[in-house]
Amino acid sequence: MQMDEVELIKPDEVEMLGELWAANEINQLRVEIADLKSERSRPGDGSDARVQWWLASLDRYGNPSLSDGPHPDRTGVEKAMYLFEKLNLGKGERYAAARVEIFDVVPAAHGANEDAIRTINVAQAGR
């Protein structure tokens, strides 16, 4: 190719470049969020929750499935939704911001059916 020649980019290549750029931006945001989370996360005794914000897709009944995140705040979710719309991702789906509280959990019976547990353990031991 000579210096005065210009190579044109085809429309499908432009779309692919846009998707690659967006994927890179999303991955960069995830790295930054992971860094923030590691800075502020601390082992807890279950008394204090860690909060995450997610972009959640909603099924026809309004039940959420976490789609993109975690984000440090609702603004991060709104930015993600903006990218989804501009890139035509999830077209025709409904989305919501989901605030998720993460607690450390300690196993506790709380009225569990101990007879059923024994029966299952006996059955598994007989295999």
C-alpha positions as CSV (number, residue, x, y, z in Angstrom):
1,M,0.0,0.0,0.0
2,Q,1.3,3.4,-0.9
3,M,1.3,6.4,1.4
4,D,-1.5,8.2,-0.4
5,E,-3.8,5.1,-0.4
6,V,-6.5,4.8,2.3
7,E,-7.9,1.5,3.5
8,L,-11.6,1.7,4.2
9,I,-13.1,-0.2,7.0
10,K,-16.2,-2.2,6.2
11,P,-19.4,-1.7,8.3
12,D,-19.2,-5.1,9.9
13,E,-15.6,-4.4,10.9
14,V,-16.7,-1.1,12.5
15,E,-19.3,-3.0,14.5
16,M,-16.7,-5.6,15.6
17,L,-14.3,-2.8,16.6
18,G,-17.0,-1.2,18.6
19,E,-17.8,-4.4,20.4
20,L,-14.1,-5.0,21.1
21,W,-13.8,-1.5,22.5
22,A,-16.9,-2.0,24.7
23,A,-15.7,-5.4,25.9
24,N,-12.3,-3.8,26.8
25,E,-14.0,-0.9,28.7
26,I,-16.2,-3.4,30.6
27,N,-13.2,-5.5,31.5
28,Q,-11.3,-2.5,32.7
29,L,-14.3,-1.4,34.8
30,R,-14.4,-4.9,36.3
31,V,-10.7,-4.8,37.2
32,E,-11.1,-1.3,38.8
33,I,-14.1,-2.6,40.8
34,A,-12.2,-5.7,41.9
35,D,-9.4,-3.5,43.1
36,L,-11.9,-1.3,45.0
37,K,-13.6,-4.4,46.5
38,S,-10.3,-5.9,47.7
39,E,-9.4,-2.6,49.3
40,R,-12.6,-2.3,51.3
41,S,-13.4,-6.0,51.9
42,R,-12.6,-7.3,55.3
43,P,-13.5,-10.6,57.0
44,G,-16.6,-10.1,58.9
45,D,-18.6,-12.0,61.5
46,G,-21.8,-11.8,59.6
47,S,-22.9,-8.7,61.4
48,D,-22.1,-6.3,58.6
49,A,-23.0,-6.7,55.0
50,R,-21.0,-5.9,51.9
51,V,-23.1,-4.2,49.3
52,Q,-22.9,-4.7,45.5
53,W,-24.8,-3.2,42.7
54,W,-25.7,-5.3,39.6
55,L,-27.5,-4.8,36.3
56,A,-30.2,-7.5,36.5
57,S,-32.3,-8.8,33.6
58,L,-35.9,-9.4,34.5
59,D,-37.9,-12.4,33.3
60,R,-41.5,-12.1,32.4
61,Y,-42.5,-12.4,36.0
62,G,-40.1,-9.7,37.2
63,N,-37.7,-12.1,38.7
64,P,-34.1,-10.8,38.5
65,S,-31.0,-12.6,37.1
66,L,-27.7,-10.8,37.8
67,S,-26.2,-9.8,34.4
68,D,-23.4,-7.3,34.8
69,G,-21.5,-6.3,37.9
70,P,-20.7,-5.9,40.6
71,H,-20.6,-2.1,40.5
72,P,-19.7,0.1,43.4
73,D,-22.9,2.1,43.2
74,R,-26.1,2.6,41.3
75,T,-24.4,5.0,38.9
76,G,-22.1,2.2,37.8
77,V,-25.3,0.1,36.9
78,E,-26.7,3.1,35.0
79,K,-23.4,3.4,33.0
80,A,-23.6,-0.3,32.2
81,M,-27.2,0.0,31.0
82,Y,-26.1,2.9,28.8
83,L,-23.4,0.8,27.2
84,F,-25.9,-2.1,26.8
85,E,-28.3,0.2,25.0
86,K,-25.6,1.8,22.8
87,L,-24.2,-1.6,21.8
88,N,-27.7,-3.2,21.2
89,L,-27.0,-5.8,23.9
90,G,-30.0,-7.5,25.5
91,K,-32.4,-5.9,23.0
92,G,-36.0,-6.6,24.0
93,E,-35.1,-7.5,27.6
94,R,-36.1,-5.6,30.7
95,Y,-33.4,-4.6,33.2
96,A,-33.3,-3.2,36.7
97,A,-30.6,-2.1,39.2
98,A,-30.2,-4.7,41.9
99,R,-28.7,-3.9,45.3
100,V,-27.3,-7.0,46.8
101,E,-26.2,-7.4,50.4
102,I,-23.5,-10.1,51.0
103,F,-23.3,-11.6,54.5
104,D,-21.0,-14.3,55.8
105,V,-23.2,-17.2,56.7
106,V,-22.8,-19.7,59.5
107,P,-24.6,-23.1,59.2
108,A,-27.5,-23.4,61.6
109,A,-30.2,-26.0,61.8
110,H,-33.2,-23.7,62.5
111,G,-35.6,-26.6,62.5
112,A,-34.1,-28.6,59.7
113,N,-35.6,-32.1,59.2
114,E,-32.9,-34.2,61.0
115,D,-34.7,-37.5,60.2
116,A,-34.5,-36.7,56.4
117,I,-30.8,-35.9,56.8
118,R,-30.1,-39.2,58.6
119,T,-32.1,-41.1,55.9
120,I,-30.1,-39.5,53.1
121,N,-26.8,-40.1,54.8
122,V,-27.6,-43.8,55.4
123,A,-28.7,-44.1,51.7
124,Q,-25.5,-42.5,50.5
125,A,-23.3,-44.6,52.8
126,G,-24.9,-47.8,51.2
127,R,-23.8,-46.9,47.7
